[in-house]
Amino acid sequence: MNRIISCNGFFATINYEAGSEINFEQSDLFLSHDVGRFIKSGDVFQKVADCVSSFLKGDWGCIHGDDIPLNTTALKTGDRILGAYMIDKTKIWIIADANDEPQRRIITVLFPSEY
């Protein structure tokens, strides 16, 4: 499945598989103000979208190994899920918070310094 997103006049595609082992769906996607300012080209925006795609497939990026079991548990309980990714030399975090329904998650892309 594909979803087109836009920011600062740029468009990118998020790709995710409906049959993935991830048991939640993205309800909304938000970029922090600083991440929005970081996106100065379509290429950078597509890299952000690729990180979101990986996250939605259960690839948590470069998080600490101790956080992986926490994410596995959070998939079942509806708790917060964290992913960390590098775009060039810049680290971004992707966080999934449960909405009113634990199976629907609000996805936020931010810098670690914004948490």
C-alpha positions as CSV (number, residue, x, y, z in Angstrom):
1,M,0.0,0.0,0.0
2,N,1.2,3.5,-0.7
3,R,0.3,6.9,0.9
4,I,1.3,10.2,-0.6
5,I,2.3,12.9,1.9
6,S,3.4,16.5,1.4
7,C,5.5,19.1,3.3
8,N,6.8,22.5,2.2
9,G,5.6,21.9,-1.4
10,F,7.4,18.5,-1.6
11,F,5.7,15.2,-2.1
12,A,6.8,11.8,-0.9
13,T,5.5,8.2,-0.9
14,I,5.2,6.0,2.2
15,N,5.2,2.4,1.3
16,Y,3.9,-0.2,3.7
17,E,2.6,-3.7,3.4
18,A,-0.9,-4.5,4.6
19,G,0.2,-8.0,5.6
20,S,3.0,-6.9,7.8
21,E,3.4,-8.2,11.3
22,I,2.7,-4.7,12.7
23,N,-0.7,-4.7,14.2
24,F,-1.5,-1.0,14.1
25,E,-2.5,1.4,11.4
26,Q,-1.3,5.0,11.0
27,S,-4.1,7.4,11.8
28,D,-2.2,10.7,11.4
29,L,1.3,11.7,10.6
30,F,2.9,14.8,12.1
31,L,6.3,16.4,11.5
32,S,7.7,18.6,14.3
33,H,8.4,22.2,13.4
34,D,12.1,21.6,13.3
35,V,11.9,18.6,11.1
36,G,9.7,20.6,8.8
37,R,12.4,23.2,8.6
38,F,15.0,20.4,8.0
39,I,13.1,19.4,4.8
40,K,14.6,21.6,2.2
41,S,14.4,19.3,-0.8
42,G,12.2,16.5,-2.2
43,D,15.1,14.1,-1.7
44,V,15.4,14.8,2.0
45,F,11.6,14.5,2.4
46,Q,11.6,11.2,0.6
47,K,14.3,10.0,3.0
48,V,12.0,11.0,5.9
49,A,9.1,9.1,4.3
50,D,11.4,6.0,3.8
51,C,12.1,6.1,7.5
52,V,8.4,6.2,8.2
53,S,7.9,3.3,5.8
54,S,10.5,1.2,7.6
55,F,8.9,2.1,11.0
56,L,5.5,0.9,9.7
57,K,7.1,-2.4,8.7
58,G,8.6,-3.0,12.2
59,D,12.1,-1.9,11.4
60,W,12.9,0.3,14.4
61,G,16.1,1.6,12.9
62,C,19.1,2.3,15.2
63,I,17.4,2.2,18.6
64,H,19.2,0.7,21.5
65,G,18.9,-3.0,21.7
66,D,17.1,-2.8,25.1
67,D,14.3,-0.8,23.4
68,I,13.4,-3.5,20.9
69,P,11.5,-5.7,23.5
70,L,9.7,-2.6,24.7
71,N,8.5,-2.0,21.2
72,T,7.4,-5.6,20.9
73,T,5.4,-5.3,24.1
74,A,4.0,-1.9,23.1
75,L,2.6,-3.5,19.9
76,K,0.4,-5.6,22.1
77,T,-0.5,-3.1,24.8
78,G,-0.9,0.1,22.8
79,D,2.0,1.9,24.5
80,R,4.4,4.2,22.8
81,I,6.7,2.8,20.1
82,L,10.0,4.4,19.3
83,G,12.2,4.2,16.1
84,A,15.4,6.1,15.5
85,Y,16.9,6.7,12.0
86,M,19.8,8.5,10.5
87,I,19.3,10.8,7.5
88,D,22.7,11.6,6.3
89,K,24.3,12.6,9.6
90,T,21.2,13.7,11.3
91,K,19.2,11.5,13.7
92,I,15.4,11.6,13.7
93,W,13.0,9.8,16.0
94,I,9.7,8.4,15.0
95,I,7.1,7.8,17.8
96,A,3.8,6.1,17.5
97,D,1.3,7.0,20.2
98,A,-2.1,5.2,20.6
99,N,-5.1,7.2,19.6
100,D,-8.5,6.5,21.1
101,E,-8.2,3.0,19.7
102,P,-4.9,1.2,20.5
103,Q,-4.8,-0.2,16.9
104,R,-4.7,3.3,15.4
105,R,-1.5,5.2,16.1
106,I,-0.5,8.8,15.7
107,I,2.9,9.0,14.1
108,T,5.2,11.9,15.0
109,V,8.6,12.5,13.4
110,L,10.9,14.7,15.5
111,F,14.5,15.3,16.5
112,P,15.7,13.7,19.8
113,S,16.3,17.2,21.2
114,E,12.6,18.0,20.8
115,Y,11.4,15.2,23.0
